[in-house]
Amino acid sequence: MVSVRKIALVAVALVAVALAAYALYTYTGAPKAPREAEKPLKGMKVLFIVSFRNFRDEELKAPLELLKELGAEAYIASTQKGVARGMLGMLVDVNLTLSEVDVSKFDAIVFIGGRGTPKYLWRNPEAVRIAKEAYEEGKVVAAICLAPGVLAEAGILKGKRATAYHTAKQMLIEYGAEYVSEKVVVEGKIVTAMGPEAAEEFAEAIAKLLSGG
């Protein structure tokens, strides 16, 4: 027959082990609430402008995910409301039409490229207005792939170094930009990038400017 004393000792030991295991878990493995220092862009608003059809998926996905992870609020604008579709099948809900965009409400405007850009964004007066107002108001203005063409049309690349997908090179030059064959170019608060292969560096450059870097 096991004595009451032995049973009590075993029970105490088991409780001690359980408490130690819990303490170790809470110290090393328990989910922790995000700290403010890990969300440097908290409170900032970023507007992504996409072609309603055939924007380039990676060019949106990389900065969208990174900036949201850092605490920014993200919004999508296009030429119409509904569900915009990327070249590779990515679907995003459009929050605003271009004519509804109030630039003053955002900290950054990001133009996404893709083969739909010439049809939906080039020579689009509202897209050009947004780019020009964002620049004049000191916002971060970014564009990738074919989308730097919109910045060129807005006149904000004149005399500045910029890059873009090779088929937009001549357009940038015609509008007075100094075209450089680099993946990502930062000039003041303007970020331009070549294409999907530069999407992650593009995202990081935007994040750095927004965080004051």
trRosetta pair geometry for C-beta under 8 A, 3 or more apart (Angstrom, degrees):
i j d omega theta_ij theta_ji phi_ij phi_ji
2 6 5.3 -108 -177 75 91 129
2 7 6.0 101 130 -54 116 94
3 6 4.7 98 61 3 84 99
3 7 7.1 -147 98 -4 47 85
4 7 5.6 -55 -152 37 36 113
4 8 6.3 37 151 -21 67 106
5 8 5.7 -55 -151 35 30 112
5 9 6.5 30 152 -20 65 105
6 9 5.6 -53 -149 35 34 111
6 10 6.4 34 153 -19 66 104
7 10 5.9 -55 -150 35 31 110
7 11 6.4 32 152 -20 64 107
8 11 5.7 -55 -149 35 31 113
8 12 6.4 33 154 -20 65 104
9 12 5.8 -53 -149 35 32 111
9 13 6.4 33 152 -20 64 106
10 13 5.7 -56 -151 36 32 113
10 14 6.4 31 153 -20 66 105
11 14 5.8 -54 -148 35 31 110
11 15 6.5 31 154 -18 64 105
12 15 5.8 -56 -151 36 31 112
12 16 6.4 33 152 -21 65 106
13 16 5.6 -54 -150 34 32 113
13 17 6.5 32 153 -18 66 104
14 17 5.7 -52 -149 35 33 111
14 18 6.3 34 153 -19 65 107
15 18 5.7 -55 -148 37 31 113
15 19 6.3 30 154 -18 65 106
16 19 5.9 -56 -148 37 29 110
16 20 6.3 29 154 -19 64 107
17 20 5.8 -57 -149 36 30 111
17 21 6.3 30 154 -19 66 107
18 21 5.8 -55 -147 36 30 110
18 22 6.4 29 155 -18 64 107
19 22 5.7 -55 -147 37 31 112
19 23 6.3 33 154 -21 65 106
20 23 5.7 -54 -149 35 30 112
20 24 6.4 30 153 -18 64 105
21 24 5.8 -55 -150 36 31 111
21 25 6.3 32 152 -20 65 108
22 25 5.6 -55 -148 36 31 113
22 26 6.3 25 158 -14 67 107
23 26 6.1 -57 -145 39 28 105
23 27 6.3 25 156 -18 63 111
24 27 5.8 -62 -148 38 28 109
24 28 6.1 -16 169 16 67 114
24 29 7.9 27 131 12 72 102
25 28 6.8 -79 -135 53 20 81
25 29 5.1 -57 -154 56 62 104
25 30 5.5 82 142 -49 79 93
26 29 7.9 -40 -56 56 12 64
26 30 4.5 1 -121 -4 47 143
27 30 7.8 75 14 15 22 103
32 35 7.8 -8 137 -37 115 88
34 38 5.1 -122 -168 77 90 126
34 39 5.8 76 144 -39 127 114
35 38 4.9 93 60 2 77 102
35 39 7.6 -172 94 4 43 88
36 39 6.0 -75 -152 48 37 97
36 42 7.0 -81 -148 16 74 151
37 40 7.3 10 -172 -67 40 81
39 42 4.2 54 136 -47 112 111
39 70 6.3 135 -144 174 48 43
39 71 3.3 100 -172 -67 93 132
40 70 5.7 -36 49 -176 80 104
40 71 6.6 169 52 29 33 130
40 211 4.7 29 133 -121 135 113
41 44 4.6 -71 -177 35 83 128
41 67 6.2 -77 100 -162 167 73
41 70 4.2 61 17 120 116 104
41 71 4.4 162 70 68 69 91
41 72 4.0 -35 133 -52 127 89
41 207 7.0 -89 -51 -141 137 79
41 210 5.5 28 -111 128 112 129
41 211 6.4 -77 -67 -74 84 85
42 71 3.5 -64 -66 170 66 138
42 72 7.6 -120 -83 -67 23 39
43 71 7.4 2 7 143 56 114
44 71 7.3 83 32 105 92 89
44 72 4.6 -44 82 -116 98 91
44 73 7.0 -174 93 23 46 75
44 107 4.4 -52 -159 22 97 155
44 108 7.4 36 166 2 118 100
44 210 5.9 97 179 -173 169 122
45 72 6.9 154 -100 -171 18 88
45 73 4.8 -24 -108 68 72 104
45 74 7.9 168 -158 -82 57 23
45 75 6.7 16 -176 -4 99 114
45 105 6.3 -40 84 142 152 77
45 106 4.8 -106 103 -120 100 62
45 107 5.7 129 54 5 58 89
45 108 8.0 -173 99 33 48 69
46 63 7.9 -132 153 149 151 109
46 67 5.3 -15 15 153 160 155
46 72 5.0 36 -6 157 113 137
46 73 7.1 167 23 81 70 50
46 74 5.4 -22 70 -108 97 67
46 75 7.2 175 88 26 48 73
46 106 6.5 93 -119 -162 20 106
46 107 6.4 -49 -75 63 64 89
46 108 4.6 -10 -120 65 87 103
46 109 7.8 178 -162 -82 62 24
46 110 6.3 20 176 -4 106 116
46 206 7.8 73 -131 161 139 130
46 210 7.6 -43 -77 -95 115 151
47 75 5.0 -27 -109 72 70 102
47 76 7.7 152 -161 -95 63 15
47 77 5.7 14 -177 -3 109 117
47 96 7.6 -37 -141 45 118 134
47 101 6.6 98 -169 -137 160 118
47 106 4.6 -51 -12 -113 109 158
47 108 7.2 -172 31 94 65 56
47 109 5.2 -14 68 -115 103 67
47 110 6.9 174 89 26 51 73
48 60 6.1 91 180 -137 145 94
48 63 7.4 154 -97 93 119 116
48 64 6.3 -20 -52 -83 157 99
48 74 6.4 14 -8 -170 112 100
48 75 7.0 177 24 85 72 47
48 76 5.3 -26 71 -107 98 65
48 77 7.2 168 83 24 46 71
48 110 4.9 -27 -108 74 66 105
48 112 6.0 32 -176 -27 99 117
49 76 7.9 142 -94 -163 27 54
49 77 5.0 -28 -104 73 74 97
49 78 7.0 144 -161 -85 61 49
49 98 7.1 59 -137 -100 117 96
49 109 6.7 20 -14 -178 115 91
49 110 6.9 177 19 86 74 48
49 111 4.9 -23 65 -108 110 64
49 112 6.6 -174 81 15 52 79
49 121 7.1 110 138 -112 114 128
49 127 6.6 136 166 -126 149 94
49 130 6.9 133 -70 102 151 156
49 147 7.8 139 85 -143 101 131
50 55 4.0 -39 -163 -69 102 158
50 60 6.2 9 -90 -87 127 135
50 76 6.3 -20 13 -160 115 101
50 77 7.6 147 22 75 68 47
50 78 5.3 -39 72 -86 74 104
50 84 5.2 109 100 151 127 160
50 86 7.9 -64 -168 -84 136 81
50 92 6.9 85 32 62 160 136
50 94 7.8 -130 57 -98 106 98
50 112 4.7 -7 -99 55 78 125
50 114 7.7 28 -157 24 85 133
51 54 5.7 -35 101 74 135 69
51 55 4.6 167 42 -66 84 80
51 78 6.9 66 172 -139 11 108
51 79 7.7 5 -147 -3 48 110
51 84 7.3 141 96 -160 44 120
51 112 7.5 -117 3 90 74 92
51 114 5.8 -128 28 75 127 115
51 116 3.1 158 135 108 155 118
51 117 5.5 -112 -52 -72 128 44
51 119 6.9 75 -147 67 127 92
51 120 3.9 140 -133 42 84 144
51 121 6.1 -95 -80 -21 84 104
52 78 4.6 121 -76 163 76 135
52 79 5.2 -81 -30 44 119 96
52 80 5.7 24 -98 41 147 90
52 82 7.3 48 -153 63 112 111
52 84 5.1 -118 -144 -115 45 91
52 85 7.8 30 153 26 53 69
52 94 7.3 -21 -114 -61 84 148
52 116 7.1 -139 52 168 50 146
52 120 5.8 175 13 -118 81 146
53 84 7.2 -140 -64 -156 36 71
53 85 5.6 7 -124 59 64 93
53 116 5.0 171 90 -109 60 143
53 119 7.9 -26 66 83 97 137
53 120 7.3 157 41 -48 69 136
54 85 7.3 16 -41 97 41 81
54 86 7.1 67 -135 -165 20 33
54 87 5.0 54 -146 -77 67 80
54 114 5.2 177 143 145 67 117
54 115 4.9 -61 160 70 129 83
54 116 3.3 141 75 -41 94 106
54 119 7.9 60 59 38 125 127
55 59 7.2 -121 162 68 91 112
55 60 6.0 55 130 -35 128 129
55 84 6.5 28 5 155 123 122
55 85 8.0 158 26 97 83 34
55 86 5.1 -63 72 -110 76 75
55 87 7.0 -130 80 -18 30 83
55 90 7.9 -71 78 72 96 113
55 112 4.9 43 -167 114 123 120
55 113 7.1 128 -157 96 71 25
55 114 4.1 155 -160 18 29 150
55 116 5.8 -63 -57 48 49 122
55 117 7.5 86 -112 -60 66 80
56 59 4.2 56 89 11 106 120
56 60 7.2 158 85 -9 58 86
56 86 6.6 53 -174 -157 8 104
56 87 5.7 -6 -106 14 51 124
56 88 8.0 48 -157 -3 51 101
56 112 6.5 -153 47 168 78 95
56 113 5.2 5 11 90 124 76
56 114 3.5 -171 -31 -77 71 88
56 115 7.7 100 -64 -6 89 62
56 144 7.7 -107 61 107 130 111
56 145 5.7 121 10 -44 148 167
56 195 7.3 -99 176 -164 173 75
56 196 5.5 -128 166 -70 131 104
57 60 6.3 -73 -160 40 30 100
57 61 5.8 21 158 -20 72 117
57 86 3.8 103 -73 151 82 155
57 87 6.2 -118 -18 49 91 77
57 88 4.3 -71 -4 43 143 111
57 89 7.2 5 -78 51 142 53
57 90 4.0 136 -124 -5 104 130
57 114 7.9 88 -17 -92 48 129
57 196 7.9 31 63 -117 66 123
58 61 5.5 -57 -132 40 32 111
58 62 6.0 32 172 -23 69 107
58 88 7.8 47 -27 17 80 144
58 196 4.3 76 66 -149 130 102
58 199 4.6 -128 141 -37 95 165
59 62 6.9 -41 -135 28 19 106
59 63 7.7 -2 168 8 49 106
59 112 4.9 140 114 -152 111 90
59 113 5.5 -56 144 43 176 82
59 114 6.8 -150 37 -46 135 90
59 144 4.8 -170 -152 94 121 137
59 145 5.8 -60 -91 -17 158 126
59 193 7.9 174 -133 87 103 126
59 195 7.3 -79 -76 -172 121 42
59 196 5.6 -92 -49 -95 88 66
59 199 5.1 -130 -98 -106 46 108
59 202 7.2 -2 -144 69 76 158
60 63 7.1 -80 -160 49 29 90
60 64 5.5 23 160 -21 70 125
60 86 6.8 -132 26 -89 132 130
60 90 6.8 -180 66 111 126 153
60 92 7.0 -105 152 -31 151 152
60 112 4.8 11 -72 -121 88 153
61 64 5.8 -66 -138 41 21 112
61 65 6.0 15 169 -15 64 113
61 90 6.6 -127 -60 -114 109 157
61 199 7.3 27 63 169 80 145
62 65 6.5 -63 -147 37 19 103
62 66 6.4 9 162 -10 59 114
62 199 3.8 136 11 147 151 105
62 200 5.1 -120 -154 -81 137 52
62 202 6.8 89 97 64 131 99
62 203 4.4 -129 137 -37 95 137
63 66 5.8 -61 -139 43 33 107
63 67 5.7 24 169 -14 71 113
63 110 6.0 -155 115 -165 155 163
63 142 7.7 167 -118 106 164 151
63 199 7.2 -120 -23 -176 81 80
63 202 6.3 -69 -57 111 115 94
63 203 3.8 -162 -86 -107 65 87
63 206 5.7 37 -136 40 123 148
63 207 7.9 -164 -139 -40 81 91
64 67 6.6 -62 -142 40 19 102
64 68 6.3 14 161 -13 59 114
64 74 5.6 87 -145 -153 80 162
65 68 6.1 -63 -146 41 25 108
65 69 6.1 28 156 -23 64 110
65 203 7.8 -11 59 -143 77 153
66 69 5.6 -58 -149 34 29 114
66 70 6.5 18 156 -12 64 109
66 200 8.0 121 -48 -143 141 64
66 203 4.4 107 29 165 147 127
66 204 7.1 -92 -180 -71 164 55
66 207 5.8 -85 137 -56 119 136
67 70 5.7 -59 -148 42 33 107
67 72 4.2 -38 163 47 94 134
67 74 6.2 115 93 -74 116 111
67 203 7.1 -130 -33 -160 87 93
67 206 6.8 -44 -74 109 119 121
67 207 6.1 -153 -90 -86 74 91
67 210 7.4 63 -129 31 105 163
68 71 7.7 143 -176 6 30 7
68 72 6.1 -86 -84 66 36 77
68 73 7.9 56 -113 -117 76 21
68 74 5.4 -55 -71 -13 101 125
70 207 5.9 127 -8 -139 165 116
70 211 7.6 -85 175 -66 142 118
72 107 7.6 -118 -134 54 116 129
72 210 7.1 -13 -77 160 135 160
75 95 4.7 -84 -162 51 91 151
75 96 6.5 33 160 2 121 113
75 106 7.5 -111 40 -97 124 119
76 84 6.8 -141 162 20 134 133
76 92 5.2 169 -100 142 167 123
76 93 6.6 138 51 89 135 51
76 94 5.2 -106 112 -119 106 48
76 95 5.3 120 54 7 67 91
76 96 7.5 171 93 30 45 74
77 94 6.6 75 -136 -161 22 91
77 95 6.7 -57 -73 63 60 82
77 96 4.3 -31 -104 77 94 96
77 97 6.8 73 -160 173 87 8
77 98 5.8 109 158 -83 116 54
77 100 7.5 -159 -130 65 113 93
77 101 5.4 20 -122 -73 161 119
77 130 8.0 173 98 -112 154 164
78 81 7.7 148 60 -83 96 30
78 84 5.2 157 -51 -78 160 132
78 94 4.6 -77 24 -120 110 135
78 97 7.1 -53 77 -124 51 51
78 98 7.1 -64 136 -41 15 87
78 120 7.2 -27 -166 175 89 139
79 97 6.7 15 174 -151 22 86
79 98 6.0 -9 -99 -6 48 116
79 120 5.2 -130 -20 -159 133 99
79 121 8.0 -135 -51 -71 108 61
79 124 7.1 -105 -94 -139 110 145
79 126 8.0 136 -113 62 71 134
80 94 7.0 90 102 87 45 163
80 97 6.0 5 -112 -109 28 105
81 94 4.9 -160 -133 90 48 112
81 95 7.8 -61 -122 133 95 5
81 96 7.7 -54 -86 -155 94 5
81 97 6.0 -72 -41 -57 82 89
82 93 7.9 -131 131 -143 23 59
82 94 5.9 21 50 29 46 118
83 91 5.3 -2 179 -168 114 104
83 92 7.0 153 -157 73 65 31
83 93 6.0 -39 -102 -96 69 54
83 94 7.2 -159 -92 -3 18 87
84 91 7.2 153 78 -153 48 50
84 92 5.2 -19 58 63 98 87
84 93 7.9 148 15 -121 81 5
84 94 5.4 94 -26 -56 105 105
85 89 7.0 -32 -167 -140 95 29
85 90 7.2 148 -159 77 48 50
85 91 5.8 -16 -102 -99 69 71
86 89 6.3 -26 71 50 89 21
86 90 3.7 24 19 48 134 94
86 91 7.5 -120 8 -58 86 33
86 92 7.8 64 -35 -3 99 101
86 114 6.8 -126 -148 -112 75 156
87 114 5.4 -166 -29 -152 117 115
87 115 6.3 91 -91 22 128 100
87 116 7.7 -159 -63 -14 90 100
94 97 7.5 57 149 -76 125 52
96 100 4.4 -139 -164 84 96 117
96 101 5.5 112 135 -73 140 73
97 100 4.8 91 54 3 75 106
97 101 7.8 -121 96 -26 44 82
98 101 5.8 -37 -161 -1 40 119
98 124 6.9 14 115 150 176 127
98 126 3.7 109 129 126 121 133
98 127 5.9 -55 -142 -62 146 64
98 130 6.5 -104 -160 -30 92 134
99 126 5.3 -81 -70 -114 63 143
101 126 7.4 119 31 174 114 105
101 130 5.4 12 98 -103 146 121
102 105 4.9 66 92 -5 100 112
103 106 6.2 -76 -162 40 45 102
103 109 6.8 -36 -132 -57 93 134
103 130 5.9 164 -78 -145 110 67
103 133 4.3 166 13 113 163 120
103 134 5.1 -135 -154 -72 127 71
103 137 6.0 152 126 21 119 149
103 139 6.7 -125 176 -16 101 151
104 137 6.5 -138 -95 -144 67 160
106 109 6.0 92 108 -66 142 77
106 134 7.5 -33 82 -114 113 108
106 139 6.5 44 102 -137 86 143
107 139 6.3 165 175 -141 29 92
107 140 6.6 24 141 20 72 101
107 210 6.2 82 132 -132 126 103
108 134 8.0 63 -158 -163 31 128
108 139 5.9 167 -101 172 34 98
108 140 3.8 -20 -111 68 97 106
108 141 7.4 -169 -156 -72 67 29
108 142 6.7 13 -179 4 110 108
108 206 6.2 96 -170 -167 157 107
108 209 7.6 115 -99 93 126 114
108 210 5.9 -59 -42 -83 134 115
109 130 6.0 177 -155 155 154 104
109 131 6.9 -155 107 -99 142 51
109 134 4.3 -86 13 -103 135 160
109 139 5.9 63 -1 122 93 139
109 140 7.4 175 28 89 55 61
109 141 5.5 -3 62 -117 97 69
109 142 7.3 177 91 31 52 67
110 142 4.6 -9 -116 69 76 107
110 143 7.4 171 -164 -77 49 44
110 206 6.5 7 -93 -118 123 152
111 121 6.8 125 -159 -167 116 154
111 127 7.4 81 -115 -165 124 109
111 131 7.1 -5 -45 -86 136 110
111 142 6.9 -168 27 99 69 54
111 143 3.9 -1 62 -110 112 90
111 144 7.3 179 92 21 70 61
111 147 3.7 173 127 178 107 131
111 148 7.6 157 82 -64 128 35
111 150 5.4 -153 -144 50 164 139
111 151 7.1 -159 26 -39 147 94
112 144 6.4 -9 -132 52 45 103
112 145 7.5 26 176 32 49 121
112 147 6.1 142 89 -52 11 151
113 117 5.2 -32 -148 -52 60 144
113 143 7.3 91 -54 175 92 76
113 144 5.0 -112 -4 100 110 70
113 145 2.4 -153 75 70 164 120
113 146 4.4 129 -146 32 107 69
113 147 4.3 -122 -72 -14 76 93
113 165 6.4 142 -175 -18 157 126
113 195 6.8 -84 77 -119 149 63
114 117 5.7 137 64 -30 59 94
114 145 6.4 64 -33 106 39 158
114 146 7.0 -96 46 30 27 113
115 118 7.7 -34 -177 19 50 97
115 146 7.5 96 -99 -3 30 149
116 119 5.5 -68 -165 48 59 110
116 120 5.2 18 152 4 94 121
116 121 7.9 82 120 -1 76 96
117 120 6.6 -76 -130 52 22 88
117 121 5.0 -43 -158 41 66 117
117 122 6.3 72 143 -25 77 94
117 145 7.0 177 -28 105 153 108
117 146 3.9 162 69 92 152 121
117 147 5.6 -122 -130 -71 138 64
117 149 7.0 118 146 42 123 124
117 150 7.8 -112 -170 -34 106 106
118 121 7.5 -43 -72 55 10 75
118 122 4.6 -15 -136 19 50 133
118 146 6.5 -69 -43 164 79 145
118 149 7.5 6 -91 76 70 162
119 122 7.7 53 1 37 16 94
120 124 6.8 0 150 -56 45 145
121 124 5.2 -84 -152 15 31 133
121 127 4.7 132 -155 -116 77 169
121 147 6.5 -12 108 -120 158 77
121 149 7.7 118 107 78 103 103
121 150 5.3 -55 154 -72 110 126
122 127 7.9 -61 -66 77 15 149
122 146 7.7 -65 -49 152 115 109
122 149 5.3 -21 -99 120 105 131
122 150 6.6 -123 -92 -74 52 73
122 153 6.9 144 -149 -35 66 147
123 153 7.0 -150 -73 -126 43 157
124 127 4.0 61 84 11 112 114
124 128 6.6 168 83 -12 58 85
124 150 7.5 -24 46 -118 98 108
125 128 5.7 -59 -146 40 31 111
125 129 6.2 38 154 -25 66 105
126 129 5.4 -47 -145 32 33 116
126 130 6.5 35 156 -21 64 103
127 130 5.9 -53 -152 33 30 111
127 131 6.6 28 153 -16 64 106
127 150 5.0 -82 145 -142 117 129
128 131 5.9 -56 -149 37 32 110
128 132 6.2 27 156 -16 66 110
128 150 6.4 -144 -82 -167 59 80
128 153 5.1 -83 -105 113 114 110
128 154 4.8 176 -158 -81 72 81
129 132 5.9 -62 -147 40 27 108
129 133 6.0 20 160 -14 67 112
129 154 7.9 -158 -46 -115 12 108
130 133 6.1 -58 -141 40 25 106
130 134 6.1 27 159 -22 63 110
131 134 5.9 -58 -147 35 25 112
131 135 6.5 23 156 -17 62 108
131 141 6.2 92 -150 -155 72 133
131 143 7.8 6 -116 -54 123 131
131 150 5.4 167 -45 137 149 98
131 151 5.3 -154 -166 -100 140 58
131 153 7.7 93 57 71 148 83
131 154 3.9 -134 96 -42 118 162
131 156 6.3 -143 149 13 101 135
132 135 5.9 -59 -152 36 29 110
132 136 6.3 23 155 -15 65 111
132 154 4.2 -157 -59 -165 83 109
132 155 6.8 37 -105 45 106 94
132 156 6.4 -173 -106 -43 56 114
133 136 5.7 -58 -143 41 31 110
133 137 6.0 19 160 -10 67 114
134 137 6.1 -66 -144 45 25 103
134 139 4.1 -72 -168 57 83 128
134 140 8.0 -48 168 73 114 30
134 141 4.8 127 114 -85 123 108
135 138 7.9 43 176 -65 29 23
135 139 7.2 -74 -65 49 24 82
135 141 5.3 -29 -72 -20 79 153
135 151 8.0 113 -56 -144 132 92
135 154 7.0 143 5 131 136 132
135 156 4.3 -142 -83 -121 169 144
135 189 7.8 163 -128 82 63 108
135 190 7.2 13 -111 -76 105 107
138 189 6.7 93 -169 19 56 164
139 189 6.9 165 107 144 31 139
140 189 5.0 -119 -106 -178 54 99
140 191 7.1 13 -179 -1 97 109
140 206 6.2 118 150 -148 141 77
140 209 4.8 129 -113 114 129 131
140 210 5.9 -71 -13 -69 156 79
141 151 6.6 131 143 -110 123 118
141 156 6.9 1 92 121 160 156
141 189 6.4 78 18 121 76 89
141 190 5.2 -18 72 -110 96 72
141 191 7.4 178 93 26 47 69
142 190 7.3 158 -86 -164 47 46
142 191 3.9 -7 -114 64 94 105
142 192 7.4 -175 -155 -74 58 37
142 193 7.7 19 -175 -3 97 103
142 202 6.9 125 -180 -178 128 96
142 205 7.5 145 -117 96 129 106
142 206 5.2 -39 -51 -91 161 112
143 147 3.9 -145 -166 115 97 102
143 148 4.4 150 104 -77 123 54
143 149 8.0 -146 158 26 145 48
143 150 6.2 -167 -119 51 148 101
143 151 5.1 -149 7 -21 149 121
143 164 7.6 -11 116 -103 105 98
143 191 7.5 159 24 90 49 65
143 192 5.6 -10 68 -113 82 75
143 193 7.6 -169 101 28 43 73
144 147 5.7 33 52 41 43 119
144 148 7.4 58 -79 -36 8 88
144 192 7.2 157 -89 -165 45 48
144 193 4.1 -13 -116 65 90 104
144 194 7.4 -9 -160 57 78 25
144 195 6.8 138 166 -100 92 21
144 198 6.8 -165 -144 84 114 107
144 199 7.0 75 -173 -101 162 64
144 202 5.2 14 -87 -134 130 160
145 148 7.8 173 70 -1 33 86
145 164 6.9 32 137 -165 16 71
145 165 4.6 21 -166 -35 57 119
145 168 7.7 105 142 0 47 139
145 193 7.3 -3 -31 94 53 82
145 194 7.1 37 -90 137 45 34
145 195 4.5 78 -101 -110 82 64
145 196 7.0 34 -79 -36 120 63
146 149 5.7 -18 169 1 69 121
146 164 6.7 75 -114 -179 27 110
146 165 5.2 -37 -61 35 64 127
146 167 6.9 -21 -100 77 102 101
146 168 4.9 158 -133 -52 61 132
147 150 5.6 -29 -172 14 65 112
147 151 7.5 61 139 -10 72 95
147 164 7.7 -158 58 -132 49 105
148 151 5.2 -48 -158 36 56 114
148 152 6.3 62 143 -25 74 98
148 157 7.0 72 179 -74 98 151
148 162 5.8 154 -167 167 140 123
148 163 7.1 175 -38 91 166 38
148 164 3.9 -122 45 -86 131 116
148 168 6.1 131 65 128 94 144
148 172 6.1 4 124 -85 117 119
148 177 7.9 42 158 -79 119 175
148 192 4.6 47 -96 -137 130 118
149 152 5.4 -50 -149 33 36 116
149 153 6.4 37 152 -19 66 102
149 164 6.8 104 -42 -151 72 157
149 168 4.8 -113 -57 -147 104 122
149 171 4.9 5 -120 118 99 149
149 172 7.1 -101 -94 -60 57 75
150 153 5.7 -53 -150 35 32 111
150 154 6.5 31 150 -19 64 107
151 154 5.5 -56 -150 37 34 113
151 156 5.3 -79 -173 64 84 104
151 157 5.2 88 125 -39 101 110
151 162 7.4 -164 95 -140 132 152
151 190 6.9 117 -160 -152 148 122
151 192 7.1 -122 45 -86 154 112
152 155 7.8 48 172 -66 33 24
152 156 8.0 -105 -86 50 20 64
152 157 4.9 -42 -94 36 63 134
152 162 7.7 -177 -73 95 94 160
152 168 8.0 176 1 171 143 106
152 171 5.7 133 81 137 160 90
152 172 5.0 -131 -86 -111 140 56
152 174 7.7 72 167 69 133 79
152 175 3.8 128 178 55 97 154
152 176 7.9 159 -152 44 87 69
152 177 5.9 -78 -108 -21 102 126
153 175 6.6 -99 -70 -101 35 152
154 157 8.0 91 64 -5 83 83
155 158 5.7 -15 -170 -14 65 120
155 175 7.0 -133 -99 -177 46 110
155 176 7.9 28 -144 43 63 128
156 160 7.7 -13 143 18 58 143
156 190 6.7 174 137 -94 112 141
157 160 5.1 -113 -161 57 52 109
157 162 4.8 -24 -149 -25 122 155
157 172 6.2 -69 124 -151 153 90
157 175 6.2 65 68 107 107 114
157 176 6.9 151 100 82 75 79
157 177 3.9 -17 142 -85 115 113
157 190 7.3 175 -94 169 73 158
157 192 7.7 49 -110 -54 124 144
158 175 6.4 -101 -75 147 82 75
158 176 3.6 20 -128 97 80 134
158 177 6.7 -84 -88 -65 28 56
159 176 6.1 -15 -31 152 58 110
159 177 7.8 -57 21 -112 21 38
159 178 7.2 14 -171 -20 23 101
160 177 6.0 -36 68 -132 71 79
160 178 6.6 -140 107 25 24 93
160 187 4.5 117 -170 149 117 166
160 188 7.8 -72 -128 13 135 108
160 190 6.7 45 153 65 158 147
161 177 7.5 87 -146 -178 13 86
161 178 4.9 -44 -93 79 56 108
161 180 5.2 8 -164 -7 101 128
161 185 5.3 -132 126 -173 98 137
161 187 5.5 162 56 -71 80 125
162 172 5.7 -145 89 -159 120 137
162 177 4.5 -47 36 -169 122 134
162 178 7.0 120 18 63 71 57
162 179 6.5 -44 75 -103 74 51
162 180 7.2 141 63 23 24 85
162 185 5.6 -176 -127 81 31 142
162 187 6.8 -65 -71 0 75 136
162 190 7.4 -46 -98 132 104 126
162 192 4.4 57 -158 23 84 160
163 179 6.8 97 -106 -159 48 68
163 180 5.6 -66 -72 72 94 72
163 181 6.9 114 -124 -119 112 19
163 182 5.2 -126 -62 60 148 70
163 183 7.3 112 109 119 163 6
163 184 7.2 -136 48 -119 135 13
163 185 4.7 135 -1 -5 101 119
163 192 5.0 162 51 114 64 109
163 193 6.5 11 85 -133 110 16
163 194 5.4 -44 143 -68 120 75
164 168 4.0 -75 132 84 135 121
164 169 6.4 -173 69 -73 100 51
164 171 7.7 -60 83 63 160 104
164 172 5.7 166 11 -41 134 136
164 179 7.4 -68 25 -130 93 102
164 192 6.1 -54 -64 177 73 121
164 193 8.0 69 -102 83 40 29
164 194 6.7 106 163 -119 10 44
165 168 5.3 75 63 12 77 105
165 169 8.0 -110 101 -37 41 77
165 194 6.0 104 -81 -179 49 59
165 195 4.8 79 -90 -71 96 108
166 169 5.4 -16 -160 -24 47 119
168 171 5.0 -55 -167 40 66 120
168 172 6.2 68 138 -26 85 99
169 172 6.0 -61 -158 33 30 108
169 173 6.5 25 152 -16 67 109
169 179 5.3 79 -155 -154 83 157
170 173 5.5 -56 -148 38 36 113
170 174 6.1 39 154 -23 68 106
171 174 5.8 -54 -148 34 29 113
171 175 6.6 13 158 -5 62 109
172 175 6.1 -70 -153 45 29 100
172 177 4.0 -55 172 54 92 134
172 179 5.0 115 93 -79 127 104
173 176 7.8 87 -179 -38 30 10
173 177 6.4 -84 -79 62 32 78
173 179 5.4 -50 -65 -15 89 123
180 185 6.0 117 61 -85 119 141
182 185 5.4 105 75 -63 121 92
182 194 7.5 -154 102 -44 37 114
183 193 6.3 1 156 -150 61 84
183 194 5.3 -78 -136 9 46 120
183 197 7.0 -98 -132 105 112 93
183 198 4.0 172 -178 -104 94 119
183 201 5.7 54 124 66 124 152
184 191 6.8 -13 -168 -168 97 94
184 192 7.3 164 -153 87 51 46
184 193 4.7 -12 -102 -102 75 92
184 194 7.5 -94 -59 -2 48 82
184 198 5.4 167 -54 -175 87 124
184 201 4.6 -140 -21 125 142 115
184 202 5.6 -166 -104 -80 118 61
184 205 5.4 -175 172 -32 139 149
185 191 7.3 159 82 -153 50 48
185 192 5.0 -7 57 60 98 92
185 193 7.5 -176 20 -77 65 46
186 190 7.2 154 -156 83 48 53
186 191 5.4 -13 -103 -102 76 77
186 205 5.5 -155 -71 -164 119 124
186 209 7.2 -173 -145 -63 126 120
187 190 4.8 -16 67 63 87 105
187 192 7.9 8 11 6 103 101
189 209 5.9 125 -135 -169 70 136
191 202 6.6 129 149 -153 123 72
191 205 4.8 146 -131 118 136 125
191 206 5.7 -119 32 -73 163 74
191 209 6.9 -137 -44 -11 121 146
193 198 4.2 -167 -176 112 112 132
193 199 7.4 131 133 -85 152 34
193 201 6.9 156 -124 87 128 94
193 202 3.9 -53 -40 -90 163 116
193 205 7.7 169 -64 33 116 141
194 197 6.9 -26 88 60 114 95
194 198 4.8 108 44 -6 88 140
195 198 6.1 95 54 20 44 98
195 199 8.0 -46 128 -47 40 80
196 199 5.4 -10 -158 -35 47 115
198 201 5.1 -63 -167 52 73 110
198 202 5.3 86 130 -36 88 103
199 202 5.4 -56 -146 34 27 118
199 203 6.4 30 155 -21 63 104
200 203 5.6 -49 -150 32 33 113
200 204 6.5 31 152 -17 64 105
201 204 5.6 -53 -147 37 34 112
201 205 6.3 38 153 -23 65 104
202 205 5.9 -55 -151 32 28 111
202 206 6.7 27 153 -17 62 105
203 206 5.9 -58 -154 35 31 110
203 207 6.3 29 152 -18 66 109
204 207 5.6 -54 -146 38 33 113
204 208 6.2 37 154 -24 66 105
205 208 5.7 -52 -148 33 30 114
205 209 6.7 28 155 -16 63 104
206 209 6.0 -59 -153 36 31 107
206 210 6.3 26 154 -16 66 111
207 210 5.8 -60 -146 40 30 110
207 211 6.1 18 159 -11 66 113
208 211 6.1 -64 -144 43 26 103
208 213 3.8 -76 -177 70 83 130
209 212 7.9 66 179 -55 29 11
209 213 6.6 -84 -70 61 27 77
